[in-house]
Amino acid sequence: MNMADISEISLVAGATGLVGRHVVSHLGAMGKPAIALARREMDDLPESISQHIVDYEDVVNGAPLPEAGRAFICLGSTIKKAGTWDAFSRVDHDYVIAAAQAAWEAGARRLAVVSSINATASSGNRYIKLKGEVEEALEQFPFKHLSIMQPGLILGDRINDWRLGEQIAVFLTPVFNPLLRGSSMKYRSIHASNIASAMIAQVEQGAPGTHRLTYEQMMALAG
């Protein structure tokens, strides 16, 4: 495989997750070559998508990833699912940064990542602070293009991860989303498929620099 081919290949970290599954599906529908990074075998992958079984503990310790020119990082957990703050931080902080490092070393020069609305390292909220610290760490890498998705509540069907609060929010979204306008629009709930579409569009465009996108920008790209 020559370097021109490699530049068109995407790595998708968190390929079995809520947003990652849609990134894989959309890339496959477009016929774009990609490598789904996951801890377990994935069934019915599109023809243009291959798979690489990965243990992110190994990636933290320097294990390489397959060569690719682009990367999508859709890793994430919840404190409830992780069990402890340290376990949650391991996924949402350490794994994300390690995946970015490994992607860079594998040849990726364009990166898109899922973060959170209002992420800032100066926040008094430790979740928002952690997300902000991750964003700052990613900006230290010399990626030619970095897109940071900052969604509010992410809608979609989670596999083996039913969340009562989210199900209630799904029911209420048609009522409350239209009420959030102007500067409050960024807090609107957004479907994982739209986040995935926006990530792909941003990476395809590849405009230099760092780009932070909230609800309105993501929806504009998602069509």
N, CA, C and O of each residue as an XYZ file, in Angstrom:
892
protein
N       0.858     -1.199      0.000
C       0.000      0.000      0.000
C       0.887      1.240      0.000
O       1.772      1.371      0.846
N       0.655      2.151     -0.948
C       1.505      3.329     -1.013
C       1.010      4.425     -0.080
O      -0.069      4.318      0.502
N       1.812      5.483      0.056
C       1.484      6.528      1.011
C       0.200      7.266      0.629
O      -0.531      7.739      1.499
N      -0.077      7.365     -0.707
C      -1.304      8.019     -1.132
C      -2.514      7.241     -0.625
O      -3.509      7.830     -0.205
N      -2.420      5.913     -0.668
C      -3.515      5.088     -0.166
C      -3.653      5.256      1.348
O      -4.762      5.388      1.867
N      -2.538      5.251      2.038
C      -2.552      5.361      3.496
C      -3.201      6.670      3.933
O      -3.915      6.694      4.936
N      -2.971      7.739      3.214
C      -3.518      9.032      3.606
C      -5.034      9.052      3.574
O      -5.651      9.906      4.210
N      -5.647      8.131      2.850
C      -7.106      8.082      2.745
C      -7.729      7.108      3.742
O      -8.953      7.041      3.858
N      -6.903      6.358      4.458
C      -7.422      5.377      5.420
C      -7.685      6.051      6.761
O      -6.902      6.888      7.210
N      -8.785      5.681      7.389
C      -9.147      6.231      8.698
C      -9.076      5.165      9.781
O      -9.456      4.014      9.568
N      -8.587      5.567     10.936
C      -8.700      4.754     12.139
C      -9.921      5.234     12.906
O     -10.147      6.438     13.029
N     -10.707      4.302     13.422
C     -11.874      4.669     14.222
C     -11.733      4.024     15.591
O     -11.985      2.830     15.750
N     -11.331      4.815     16.578
C     -11.180      4.321     17.948
C     -12.529      4.420     18.655
O     -13.206      5.445     18.585
N     -12.910      3.340     19.336
C     -14.231      3.300     19.951
C     -15.288      2.924     18.927
O     -16.407      3.437     18.959
N     -14.927      2.026     18.019
C     -15.786      1.702     16.872
C     -17.074      0.991     17.255
O     -18.008      0.956     16.455
N     -17.153      0.423     18.457
C     -18.391     -0.243     18.878
C     -19.269      0.666     19.736
O     -20.354      0.266     20.157
N     -18.802      1.883     19.993
C     -19.543      2.812     20.833
C     -20.641      3.542     20.069
O     -20.823      3.337     18.868
N     -21.364      4.388     20.778
C     -22.528      5.063     20.223
C     -22.184      5.889     18.987
O     -22.830      5.732     17.951
N     -21.189      6.758     19.071
C     -20.799      7.577     17.923
C     -19.917      6.783     16.966
O     -20.074      6.886     15.750
N     -19.003      6.004     17.498
C     -18.078      5.249     16.666
C     -18.759      4.316     15.681
O     -18.313      4.171     14.543
N     -19.844      3.680     16.118
C     -20.582      2.787     15.218
C     -21.103      3.555     14.004
O     -21.096      3.043     12.885
N     -21.549      4.778     14.237
C     -22.064      5.578     13.125
C     -20.938      6.064     12.215
O     -21.122      6.160     11.001
N     -19.781      6.370     12.787
C     -18.638      6.751     11.953
C     -18.287      5.599     11.020
O     -18.083      5.805      9.824
N     -18.218      4.390     11.563
C     -17.907      3.209     10.754
C     -18.964      3.007      9.676
O     -18.636      2.761      8.515
N     -20.235      3.111     10.063
C     -21.331      2.909      9.112
C     -21.311      3.946      7.992
O     -21.470      3.605      6.820
N     -21.114      5.214      8.360
C     -21.107      6.269      7.351
C     -19.919      6.138      6.409
O     -20.069      6.292      5.197
N     -18.743      5.855      6.953
C     -17.565      5.670      6.101
C     -17.778      4.501      5.153
O     -17.415      4.569      3.979
N     -18.373      3.426      5.670
C     -18.648      2.265      4.834
C     -19.626      2.588      3.718
O     -19.444      2.149      2.582
N     -20.668      3.357      4.037
C     -21.657      3.727      3.028
C     -21.041      4.600      1.936
O     -21.495      4.601      0.791
N     -19.999      5.344      2.311
C     -19.301      6.204      1.354
C     -18.221      5.442      0.582
O     -17.624      5.975     -0.354
N     -17.979      4.197      0.983
C     -16.939      3.408      0.351
C     -15.539      3.817      0.757
O     -14.570      3.507      0.064
N     -15.430      4.519      1.890
C     -14.132      5.002      2.363
C     -13.413      3.903      3.149
O     -14.040      3.228      3.966
N     -12.125      3.712      2.921
C     -11.385      2.694      3.661
C     -11.147      3.120      5.104
O     -10.760      4.260      5.363
N     -11.373      2.220      6.026
C     -11.177      2.526      7.439
C     -10.863      1.253      8.209
O     -11.155      0.141      7.769
N     -10.262      1.454      9.362
C      -9.928      0.343     10.258
C     -10.652      0.591     11.569
O     -10.367      1.559     12.275
N     -11.588     -0.286     11.889
C     -12.344     -0.177     13.126
C     -11.520     -0.753     14.268
O     -11.153     -1.928     14.249
N     -11.232      0.080     15.263
C     -10.474     -0.355     16.428
C     -11.464     -0.722     17.530
O     -12.251      0.117     17.968
N     -11.424     -1.964     17.970
C     -12.383     -2.419     18.982
C     -11.779     -3.547     19.791
O     -10.826     -4.199     19.364
N     -12.344     -3.769     20.961
C     -11.850     -4.825     21.844
C     -12.398     -6.193     21.466
O     -11.852     -7.223     21.861
N     -13.476     -6.194     20.700
C     -14.099     -7.469     20.337
C     -14.415     -7.484     18.844
O     -14.432     -6.442     18.189
N     -14.666     -8.681     18.320
C     -14.995     -8.828     16.914
C     -16.304     -8.108     16.599
O     -17.262     -8.155     17.371
N     -16.318     -7.446     15.454
C     -17.523     -6.760     15.001
C     -18.117     -7.527     13.819
O     -17.394     -7.980     12.931
N     -19.419     -7.662     13.822
C     -20.103     -8.397     12.760
C     -20.579     -7.446     11.671
O     -20.825     -6.266     11.920
N     -20.704     -7.980     10.460
C     -21.330     -7.266      9.339
C     -20.700     -5.911      9.057
O     -21.404     -4.923      8.851
N     -19.387     -5.868      9.048
C     -18.711     -4.620      8.702
C     -18.869     -4.339      7.209
O     -18.877     -5.273      6.407
N     -18.994     -3.068      6.823
C     -19.067     -2.724      5.392
C     -17.817     -3.212      4.660
O     -16.779     -3.458      5.274
N     -17.931     -3.342      3.374
C     -16.846     -3.919      2.565
C     -15.543     -3.150      2.677
O     -14.466     -3.746      2.646
N     -15.630     -1.831      2.807
C     -14.408     -1.019      2.823
C     -13.778     -0.922      4.214
O     -12.741     -0.283      4.386
N     -14.411     -1.560      5.209
C     -13.941     -1.448      6.591
C     -13.295     -2.754      7.049
O     -13.889     -3.825      6.930
N     -12.080     -2.654      7.569
C     -11.425     -3.802      8.188
C     -11.426     -3.595      9.705
O     -11.908     -2.574     10.194
N     -10.890     -4.556     10.437
C     -10.916     -4.447     11.891
C      -9.560     -4.761     12.495
O      -8.805     -5.592     11.990
N      -9.276     -4.078     13.579
C      -8.056     -4.322     14.358
C      -8.461     -4.447     15.820
O      -8.956     -3.490     16.415
N      -8.251     -5.621     16.396
C      -8.562     -5.828     17.806
C      -7.519     -5.100     18.639
O      -6.318     -5.261     18.422
N      -7.981     -4.300     19.591
C      -7.056     -3.467     20.353
C      -7.378     -3.529     21.841
O      -8.540     -3.604     22.241
N      -6.337     -3.497     22.640
C      -6.457     -3.316     24.086
C      -5.831     -1.958     24.378
O      -4.631     -1.774     24.173
N      -6.623     -1.014     24.849
C      -6.111      0.343     25.017
C      -5.094      0.462     26.138
O      -4.348      1.440     26.193
N      -5.052     -0.511     27.025
C      -3.962     -0.535     28.004
C      -2.632     -0.734     27.286
O      -1.615     -0.155     27.670
N      -2.647     -1.554     26.245
C      -1.435     -1.749     25.442
C      -1.077     -0.470     24.690
O       0.098     -0.129     24.554
N      -2.099      0.233     24.202
C      -1.847      1.477     23.469
C      -1.227      2.515     24.400
O      -0.306      3.232     24.009
N      -1.730      2.595     25.631
C      -1.141      3.501     26.624
C       0.333      3.182     26.823
O       1.150      4.076     27.045
N       0.663      1.901     26.741
C       2.046      1.470     26.957
C       2.877      1.458     25.676
O       3.987      0.925     25.658
N       2.340      2.045     24.607
C       3.138      2.228     23.403
C       2.871      1.287     22.255
O       3.586      1.337     21.254
N       1.866      0.425     22.355
C       1.560     -0.483     21.252
C       1.153      0.318     20.018
O       0.390      1.276     20.137
N       1.644     -0.051     18.842
C       1.329      0.721     17.633
C      -0.058      0.412     17.089
O      -0.646     -0.626     17.392
N      -0.561      1.324     16.289
C      -1.798      1.115     15.555
C      -1.474      0.987     14.067
O      -0.395      1.399     13.641
N      -2.372      0.431     13.278
C      -2.122      0.299     11.834
C      -1.936      1.655     11.164
O      -2.445      2.670     11.640
N      -1.211      1.658     10.071
C      -0.962      2.908      9.343
C      -2.261      3.492      8.811
O      -3.127      2.770      8.316
N      -2.383      4.799      8.919
C      -3.563      5.510      8.425
C      -3.257      7.000      8.373
O      -2.357      7.482      9.062
N      -4.007      7.721      7.556
C      -3.776      9.153      7.428
C      -4.755     10.007      8.206
O      -4.565     11.216      8.344
N      -5.826      9.361      8.724
C      -6.868     10.086      9.430
C      -7.295      9.288     10.655
O      -7.113      8.071     10.698
N      -7.851      9.955     11.634
C      -8.286      9.239     12.837
C      -9.525      9.887     13.428
O      -9.678     11.108     13.431
N     -10.400      9.029     13.926
C     -11.600      9.453     14.640
C     -11.560      8.805     16.015
O     -11.514      7.579     16.122
N     -11.575      9.610     17.060
C     -11.543      9.060     18.417
C     -12.907      9.276     19.056
O     -13.319     10.402     19.332
N     -13.590      8.162     19.281
C     -14.959      8.194     19.828
C     -15.028      7.401     21.130
O     -16.053      6.801     21.452
N     -13.937      7.409     21.864
C     -13.871      6.680     23.130
C     -14.591      7.457     24.225
O     -14.549      8.687     24.255
N     -15.241      6.741     25.109
C     -15.901      7.405     26.223
C     -16.652      6.422     27.093
O     -17.086      5.367     26.629
N     -16.803      6.773     28.353
C     -17.528      5.937     29.296
C     -18.365      6.845     30.189
O     -18.538      8.025     29.887
N     -18.874      6.309     31.270
C     -19.543      7.097     32.308
C     -18.981      6.630     33.650
O     -18.456      5.522     33.762
N     -19.096      7.471     34.643
C     -18.610      7.079     35.966
C     -19.386      5.866     36.468
O     -18.814      4.971     37.090
N     -20.688      5.839     36.196
C     -21.502      4.699     36.622
C     -21.029      3.411     35.981
O     -20.893      2.391     36.656
N     -20.777      3.452     34.676
C     -20.333      2.248     33.966
C     -18.921      1.869     34.364
O     -18.621      0.689     34.544
N     -18.045      2.864     34.504
C     -16.648      2.586     34.849
C     -16.502      2.106     36.285
O     -15.624      1.299     36.593
N     -17.369      2.607     37.163
C     -17.336      2.168     38.555
C     -16.671      3.139     39.502
O     -17.121      3.317     40.633
N     -15.598      3.772     39.047
C     -14.886      4.754     39.863
C     -14.446      5.914     38.976
O     -14.394      5.796     37.752
N     -14.132      7.028     39.615
C     -13.630      8.170     38.845
C     -12.319      7.826     38.154
O     -12.103      8.210     37.005
N     -11.447      7.109     38.842
C     -10.154      6.755     38.244
C     -10.341      5.885     37.006
O      -9.648      6.073     36.006
N     -11.267      4.941     37.066
C     -11.522      4.070     35.923
C     -12.117      4.865     34.765
O     -11.768      4.649     33.605
N     -13.016      5.783     35.095
C     -13.599      6.650     34.074
C     -12.518      7.509     33.420
O     -12.462      7.619     32.195
N     -11.665      8.113     34.237
C     -10.595      8.959     33.734
C      -9.625      8.176     32.856
O      -9.075      8.710     31.893
N      -9.422      6.913     33.197
C      -8.528      6.066     32.403
C      -9.003      5.990     30.952
O      -8.198      6.049     30.022
N     -10.316      5.858     30.770
C     -10.882      5.768     29.425
C     -10.948      7.133     28.754
O     -10.416      7.320     27.659
N     -11.602      8.083     29.412
C     -11.907      9.357     28.775
C     -10.719     10.311     28.698
O     -10.744     11.272     27.929
N      -9.698     10.056     29.475
C      -8.492     10.890     29.433
C      -7.311     10.110     28.861
O      -6.811     10.426     27.781
N      -6.871      9.091     29.594
C      -5.643      8.389     29.218
C      -5.749      7.680     27.871
O      -4.854      7.783     27.033
N      -6.864      6.953     27.671
C      -7.014      6.216     26.420
C      -7.132      7.148     25.223
O      -6.580      6.869     24.159
N      -7.847      8.249     25.395
C      -8.021      9.187     24.290
C      -6.686      9.792     23.873
O      -6.376      9.852     22.683
N      -5.906     10.234     24.832
C      -4.610     10.838     24.520
C      -3.652      9.803     23.935
O      -2.915     10.095     22.993
N      -3.666      8.599     24.494
C      -2.801      7.538     23.971
C      -3.194      7.162     22.543
O      -2.328      6.904     21.706
N      -4.501      7.130     22.265
C      -4.961      6.813     20.912
C      -4.519      7.888     19.925
O      -4.134      7.579     18.797
N      -4.573      9.157     20.350
C      -4.113     10.246     19.491
C      -2.616     10.121     19.219
O      -2.167     10.304     18.088
N      -1.851      9.809     20.259
C      -0.404      9.628     20.102
C      -0.103      8.500     19.118
O       0.723      8.651     18.218
N      -0.785      7.366     19.301
C      -0.552      6.209     18.431
C      -1.008      6.494     17.006
O      -0.373      6.052     16.049
N      -2.101      7.228     16.862
C      -2.581      7.578     15.525
C      -1.582      8.478     14.805
O      -1.309      8.294     13.619
N      -1.043      9.446     15.530
C      -0.018     10.315     14.944
C       1.180      9.489     14.491
O       1.675      9.665     13.378
N       1.637      8.602     15.341
C       2.789      7.771     14.999
C       2.492      6.819     13.849
O       3.408      6.375     13.157
N       1.207      6.503     13.642
C       0.807      5.627     12.543
C       0.636      6.387     11.226
O       0.371      5.786     10.184
N       0.790      7.725     11.282
C       0.726      8.525     10.067
C      -0.465      9.442      9.946
O      -0.579     10.174      8.963
N      -1.367      9.423     10.930
C      -2.556     10.281     10.864
C      -2.167     11.745     11.016
O      -1.414     12.110     11.918
N      -2.682     12.563     10.137
C      -2.431     14.002     10.214
C      -3.719     14.803     10.356
O      -3.688     16.020     10.538
N      -4.848     14.111     10.270
C      -6.153     14.720     10.511
C      -6.844     13.924     11.614
O      -6.885     12.694     11.577
N      -7.383     14.638     12.587
C      -8.003     13.977     13.735
C      -9.315     14.663     14.100
O      -9.411     15.890     14.107
N     -10.322     13.846     14.401
C     -11.578     14.353     14.953
C     -11.869     13.556     16.214
O     -11.636     12.349     16.264
N     -12.383     14.243     17.239
C     -12.592     13.607     18.535
C     -13.901     14.093     19.146
O     -14.316     15.230     18.922
N     -14.542     13.228     19.914
C     -15.767     13.605     20.621
C     -15.393     14.059     22.028
O     -14.774     13.310     22.784
N     -15.768     15.279     22.373
C     -15.508     15.838     23.694
C     -16.845     16.131     24.372
O     -17.726     15.271     24.385
N     -17.011     17.314     24.927
C     -18.244     17.662     25.628
C     -18.490     19.157     25.563
O     -17.552     19.949     25.470
N     -19.746     19.531     25.612
C     -20.098     20.940     25.660
C     -19.427     21.612     26.864
O     -19.361     21.043     27.954
N     -18.934     22.828     26.642
C     -18.317     23.653     27.695
C     -17.016     23.088     28.260
O     -16.578     23.512     29.329
N     -16.394     22.145     27.566
C     -15.145     21.576     28.070
C     -14.094     22.660     28.269
O     -13.803     23.426     27.351
N     -13.531     22.721     29.459
C     -12.458     23.672     29.756
C     -11.686     23.194     30.971
O     -12.271     22.758     31.962
N     -10.379     23.281     30.883
C      -9.521     22.797     31.963
C      -9.640     23.652     33.220
O      -9.175     23.242     34.283
N     -10.251     24.827     33.123
C     -10.387     25.710     34.279
C     -11.708     25.517     35.023
O     -11.975     26.219     35.999
N     -12.530     24.579     34.574
C     -13.843     24.380     35.186
C     -13.733     23.805     36.599
O     -12.792     23.078     36.915
N     -14.705     24.141     37.434
C     -14.785     23.560     38.766
C     -15.500     22.224     38.762
O     -15.490     21.506     39.762
N     -16.124     21.887     37.637
C     -16.771     20.587     37.455
C     -15.726     19.608     36.946
O     -15.144     19.831     35.884
N     -15.475     18.534     37.674
C     -14.340     17.690     37.305
C     -14.535     16.958     35.984
O     -13.555     16.633     35.314
N     -15.787     16.692     35.594
C     -16.038     16.072     34.292
C     -15.665     17.050     33.174
O     -14.929     16.699     32.252
N     -16.179     18.273     33.268
C     -15.889     19.287     32.260
C     -14.402     19.637     32.261
O     -13.814     19.878     31.207
N     -13.806     19.663     33.439
C     -12.371     19.936     33.566
C     -11.544     18.855     32.872
O     -10.596     19.160     32.148
N     -11.908     17.592     33.096
C     -11.182     16.492     32.472
C     -11.264     16.590     30.951
O     -10.260     16.424     30.257
N     -12.461     16.859     30.438
C     -12.623     16.979     28.991
C     -11.787     18.138     28.453
O     -11.194     18.036     27.379
N     -11.742     19.231     29.198
C     -10.926     20.362     28.786
C      -9.448     20.035     28.784
O      -8.713     20.462     27.894
N      -9.013     19.281     29.772
C      -7.605     18.878     29.829
C      -7.248     17.982     28.648
O      -6.151     18.075     28.097
N      -8.174     17.123     28.268
C      -7.930     16.274     27.098
C      -7.806     17.126     25.837
O      -6.903     16.920     25.027
N      -8.714     18.079     25.680
C      -8.647     18.955     24.509
C      -7.310     19.683     24.442
O      -6.696     19.769     23.379
N      -6.866     20.200     25.568
C      -5.585     20.916     25.597
C      -4.427     19.984     25.242
O      -3.495     20.381     24.542
N      -4.490     18.752     25.725
C      -3.437     17.784     25.412
C      -3.415     17.464     23.919
O      -2.343     17.355     23.324
N      -4.587     17.315     23.317
C      -4.658     17.000     21.888
C      -4.123     18.151     21.043
O      -3.550     17.929     19.976
N      -4.309     19.368     21.516
C      -3.814     20.523     20.768
C      -2.286     20.602     20.766
O      -1.702     21.328     19.962
N      -1.656     19.873     21.645
C      -0.188     19.866     21.685
C       0.412     18.997     20.591
O       1.590     19.139     20.263
N      -0.391     18.094     20.022
C       0.102     17.283     18.909
C       0.113     18.129     17.639
O      -0.719     19.022     17.482
N       1.044     17.855     16.740
C       1.133     18.667     15.514
C       0.208     18.201     14.395
O       0.605     18.196     13.230
N      -1.028     17.806     14.734
C      -1.965     17.439     13.677
C      -2.214     18.642     12.779
O      -2.343     19.767     13.261
N      -2.282     18.403     11.481
C      -2.575     19.495     10.552
C      -4.023     19.950     10.696
O      -4.347     21.117     10.473
N      -4.885     19.012     11.072
C      -6.297     19.321     11.267
C      -6.791     18.628     12.527
O      -6.577     17.429     12.705
N      -7.448     19.375     13.396
C      -8.027     18.816     14.616
C      -9.438     19.371     14.780
O      -9.627     20.579     14.921
N     -10.424     18.478     14.761
C     -11.808     18.875     14.999
C     -12.273     18.281     16.316
O     -12.137     17.080     16.546
N     -12.821     19.123     17.178
C     -13.296     18.704     18.492
C     -14.802     18.907     18.544
O     -15.293     20.036     18.527
N     -15.528     17.795     18.606
C     -16.979     17.862     18.701
C     -17.372     18.092     20.164
O     -16.923     17.365     21.050
N     -18.202     19.092     20.411
C     -18.621     19.422     21.769
C     -20.152     19.323     21.888
O     -20.844     20.339     21.962
N     -20.664     18.093     21.904
C     -22.116     17.914     21.986
C     -22.636     18.054     23.406
O     -21.890     17.949     24.380
N     -23.946     18.296     23.495
C     -24.631     18.178     24.776
C     -24.976     16.710     24.944
O     -24.118     15.848     24.751
N     -26.202     16.414     25.295
C     -26.628     15.026     25.431
C     -26.622     14.350     24.066
O     -27.165     14.888     23.101
N     -26.007     13.168     23.984
C     -25.931     12.418     22.737
C     -27.059     11.392     22.699
O     -27.190     10.560     23.598
N     -27.864     11.463     21.654
C     -28.978     10.551     21.491
C     -28.590      9.371     20.606
O     -27.693      9.483     19.771
N     -29.271      8.239     20.793
C     -29.016      7.069     19.967
C     -29.209      5.798     20.762
O     -29.402      5.828     21.978
N     -29.154      4.684     20.060
C     -29.356      3.381     20.692
C     -28.021      2.820     21.166
O     -27.161      2.466     20.361
N     -27.864      2.747     22.466
C     -26.648      2.174     23.033
C     -26.803      0.674     23.152
O     -27.893      0.177     23.439
N     -25.712     -0.054     22.932
C     -25.722     -1.508     23.031
C     -25.320     -1.924     24.436
O     -24.234     -1.585     24.906
N     -26.203     -2.663     25.104
C     -25.934     -3.164     26.466
C     -25.575     -2.036     27.437
O     -24.750     -2.221     28.331
N     -26.196     -0.874     27.259
C     -25.881      0.267     28.129
C     -27.103      1.171     28.236
O     -27.055      2.344     27.865
N     -28.193      0.616     28.743
C     -29.442      1.362     28.863
C     -29.324      2.379     29.987
O     -28.857      2.055     31.078
N     -29.751      3.618     29.718
C     -29.625      4.699     30.694
C     -30.980      5.394     30.829
O     -31.478      5.993     29.876
N     -31.565      5.307     32.012
C     -32.887      5.865     32.243
C     -32.930      7.355     31.942
O     -33.844      7.824     31.264
N     -31.944      8.106     32.442
C     -31.932      9.545     32.232
C     -31.943      9.906     30.761
O     -32.631     10.841     30.351
N     -31.188      9.173     29.969
C     -31.140      9.462     28.547
C     -32.460      9.118     27.869
O     -32.893      9.825     26.959
N     -33.098      8.043     28.302
C     -34.376      7.668     27.705
C     -35.439      8.736     27.975
O     -36.272      9.029     27.117
N     -35.399      9.304     29.164
C     -36.318     10.401     29.487
C     -36.008     11.611     28.613
O     -36.913     12.278     28.110
N     -34.713     11.887     28.438
C     -34.300     13.028     27.624
C     -34.725     12.848     26.165
O     -35.129     13.810     25.511
N     -34.635     11.628     25.662
C     -35.067     11.353     24.286
C     -36.549     11.722     24.121
O     -36.948     12.316     23.120
N     -37.342     11.360     25.116
C     -38.772     11.651     25.083
C     -39.035     13.159     25.114
O     -39.959     13.649     24.464
N     -38.219     13.884     25.871
C     -38.438     15.317     26.058
C     -37.760     16.197     25.004
O     -38.101     17.371     24.862
N     -36.800     15.630     24.268
C     -36.026     16.416     23.303
C     -36.893     17.200     22.315
O     -36.619     18.378     22.089
N     -37.935     16.593     21.713
C     -38.755     17.363     20.763
C     -39.411     18.591     21.387
O     -39.740     19.552     20.691
N     -39.598     18.552     22.701
C     -40.213     19.682     23.392
C     -39.189     20.756     23.734
O     -39.418     21.942     23.496
N     -38.060     20.335     24.292
C     -37.105     21.291     24.833
C     -36.076     21.797     23.819
O     -35.625     22.936     23.937
N     -35.690     20.988     22.826
C     -34.693     21.455     21.859
C     -35.091     22.769     21.186
O     -34.259     23.671     21.084
N     -36.344     22.905     20.719
C     -36.712     24.164     20.060
C     -36.683     25.380     20.990
O     -36.592     26.518     20.528
N     -36.761     25.136     22.286
C     -36.748     26.250     23.236
C     -35.339     26.796     23.455
O     -35.166     27.911     23.947
N     -34.340     26.007     23.087
C     -32.945     26.424     23.265
C     -32.489     27.131     22.000
O     -32.227     26.496     20.979
N     -32.398     28.443     22.079
C     -32.067     29.251     20.917
C     -30.887     30.160     21.217
O     -30.448     30.285     22.360
N     -30.384     30.793     20.162
C     -29.271     31.716     20.330
C     -28.071     31.042     20.978
O     -27.659     29.964     20.550
N     -27.511     31.663     22.001
C     -26.325     31.116     22.669
C     -26.619     29.823     23.417
O     -25.700     29.083     23.769
N     -27.911     29.547     23.662
C     -28.284     28.316     24.366
C     -28.447     27.127     23.424
O     -28.638     25.999     23.878
N     -28.373     27.369     22.117
C     -28.585     26.297     21.152
C     -27.554     25.176     21.307
O     -27.835     24.018     20.999
N     -26.367     25.528     21.785
C     -25.310     24.532     21.922
C     -25.675     23.422     22.911
O     -25.060     22.356     22.900
N     -26.667     23.667     23.761
C     -27.077     22.675     24.746
C     -28.117     21.687     24.214
O     -28.535     20.782     24.936
N     -28.528     21.851     22.985
C     -29.515     20.940     22.427
C     -28.966     19.510     22.350
O     -27.776     19.301     22.115
N     -29.836     18.555     22.548
C     -29.466     17.155     22.370
C     -29.242     16.892     20.883
O     -29.882     17.506     20.029
N     -28.330     15.976     20.587
C     -27.987     15.702     19.191
C     -27.778     14.205     19.002
O     -27.213     13.532     19.864
N     -28.238     13.696     17.871
C     -28.117     12.263     17.613
C     -26.681     11.906     17.238
O     -25.983     12.676     16.578
N     -26.261     10.729     17.672
C     -24.897     10.268     17.401
C     -24.588     10.221     15.913
O     -23.457     10.478     15.501
N     -25.591      9.894     15.107
C     -25.386      9.835     13.658
C     -25.000     11.194     13.093
O     -24.178     11.276     12.180
N     -25.586     12.257     13.627
C     -25.252     13.603     13.156
C     -23.846     14.015     13.584
O     -23.137     14.693     12.840
N     -23.448     13.601     14.784
C     -22.075     13.880     15.229
C     -21.092     13.179     14.304
O     -20.099     13.769     13.878
N     -21.372     11.916     13.994
C     -20.493     11.142     13.114
C     -20.387     11.786     11.738
O     -19.292     11.892     11.186
N     -21.508     12.214     11.186
C     -21.504     12.858      9.867
C     -20.670     14.136      9.887
O     -19.922     14.415      8.950
N     -20.806     14.910     10.968
C     -20.043     16.157     11.081
C     -18.553     15.872     11.201
O     -17.738     16.571     10.598
N     -18.190     14.862     11.966
C     -16.780     14.498     12.106
C     -16.178     14.143     10.756
O     -15.092     14.605     10.405
N     -16.890     13.324     10.009
C     -16.380     12.892      8.705
C     -16.258     14.076      7.757
O     -15.258     14.204      7.050
N     -17.267     14.941      7.735
C     -17.220     16.107      6.858
C     -16.037     17.005      7.195
O     -15.356     17.513      6.303
N     -15.800     17.196      8.481
C     -14.685     18.040      8.909
C     -13.344     17.457      8.487
O     -12.477     18.173      7.985
N     -13.180     16.168      8.690
C     -11.918     15.516      8.328
C     -11.731     15.502      6.813
O     -10.615     15.663      6.319
N     -12.822     15.311      6.080
C     -12.743     15.346      4.619
C     -12.282     16.728      4.146
O     -11.442     16.834      3.253
N     -12.831     17.779      4.747
C     -12.429     19.132      4.361
C     -10.991     19.413      4.767
O     -10.230     20.019      4.012
N     -10.627     18.973      5.952
C      -9.241     19.056      6.403
C      -8.676     20.450      6.551
O      -7.474     20.649      6.377
N      -9.520     21.425      6.868
C      -9.012     22.796      7.033
C      -7.970     22.831      8.143
O      -8.180     22.224      9.193
N      -6.857     23.522      7.941
C      -5.787     23.553      8.939
C      -6.247     24.139     10.274
O      -7.152     24.973     10.326
N      -5.610     23.688     11.340
C      -5.870     24.257     12.656
C      -6.837     23.447     13.488
O      -7.222     22.334     13.129
N      -7.222     24.037     14.619
C      -8.151     23.404     15.556
C      -9.538     23.997     15.386
O      -9.696     25.213     15.275
N     -10.535     23.136     15.368
C     -11.912     23.561     15.151
C     -12.797     22.937     16.222
O     -12.823     21.715     16.370
N     -13.524     23.766     16.970
C     -14.467     23.283     17.979
C     -15.888     23.485     17.460
O     -16.266     24.591     17.074
N     -16.664     22.411     17.454
C     -18.003     22.470     16.897
C     -19.039     22.111     17.953
O     -18.905     21.105     18.650
N     -20.066     22.935     18.066
C     -21.190     22.634     18.936
C     -22.400     22.301     18.052
O     -22.265     22.114     16.843
N     -23.564     22.234     18.666
C     -24.765     21.732     17.994
C     -25.004     22.343     16.613
O     -25.163     21.615     15.633
N     -25.030     23.656     16.533
C     -25.385     24.317     15.277
C     -24.410     23.980     14.160
O     -24.830     23.707     13.035
N     -23.115     23.995     14.455
C     -22.115     23.689     13.427
C     -22.176     22.215     13.012
O     -22.028     21.892     11.834
N     -22.393     21.335     13.975
C     -22.484     19.915     13.653
C     -23.705     19.626     12.784
O     -23.613     18.872     11.815
N     -24.835     20.214     13.121
C     -26.042     19.975     12.346
C     -25.923     20.533     10.937
O     -26.459     19.946      9.997
N     -25.233     21.651     10.773
C     -25.036     22.225      9.447
C     -24.228     21.280      8.563
O     -24.505     21.141      7.372
N     -23.238     20.642      9.149
C     -22.407     19.702      8.400
C     -23.111     18.381      8.150
O     -22.900     17.729      7.128
N     -23.953     17.998      9.101
C     -24.651     16.717      8.984
C     -25.720     16.757      7.895
O     -26.157     15.717      7.401
N     -26.133     17.964      7.530
C     -27.152     18.095      6.490
C     -28.511     17.909      7.101
O     -29.519     17.980      6.397
